[in-house]
Amino acid sequence: MTDIAAIQTLIDGAVHRDARGALLPLLHELQEEFGYIDPAAVPLIASALNLSRAEVHGVISFYPELRTEAPARHVIKLCRAESCQARGGAAIEAAMAQHLGVAMGHARKDGQVALEPVYCLGLCAIGPNALVDGRPVARIDGEAVTRISAEVEA
Ligand code: FES
């Protein structure tokens, strides 16, 4: 859990803005400052911007880049867009989840690795693709799953 007073200070700086227009920039500011949006911030944001908690939660859950868990030490973003799916992306995702012991869209409980979706990296012809800590990895096969898993466990 992040520091509630620090969250409130950041929110207070945003209350002068239009509520609906301020919400998304504020969520990005919170994530940039703390690494994620602590669920404890939702009622504070709702109160400050005169929105319902459901509205705030709805926006957070709509944007996949907004996190509600502390970021993991390593982040693997697997492409779920059409070309990578046609090249076996679903099987790669299942194998990666099994190797790492974490479901898509979550960080492992020990904080070592997170598995996140991404929708097209512009490398469609050489998929399935992923970003491993921001580094593009193409033509992922079973061997690459093993190699990437070992890399993020080190
Ligand atoms: S569909 Fe995966 S990189 Fe474009």
Residues whose N, C-alpha, C, O or C-beta is under 5 A from the ligand:
A	BS01	FES	C79 A81 E82 S83 C84 C120 L121 G122 L123 C124 G127 N129
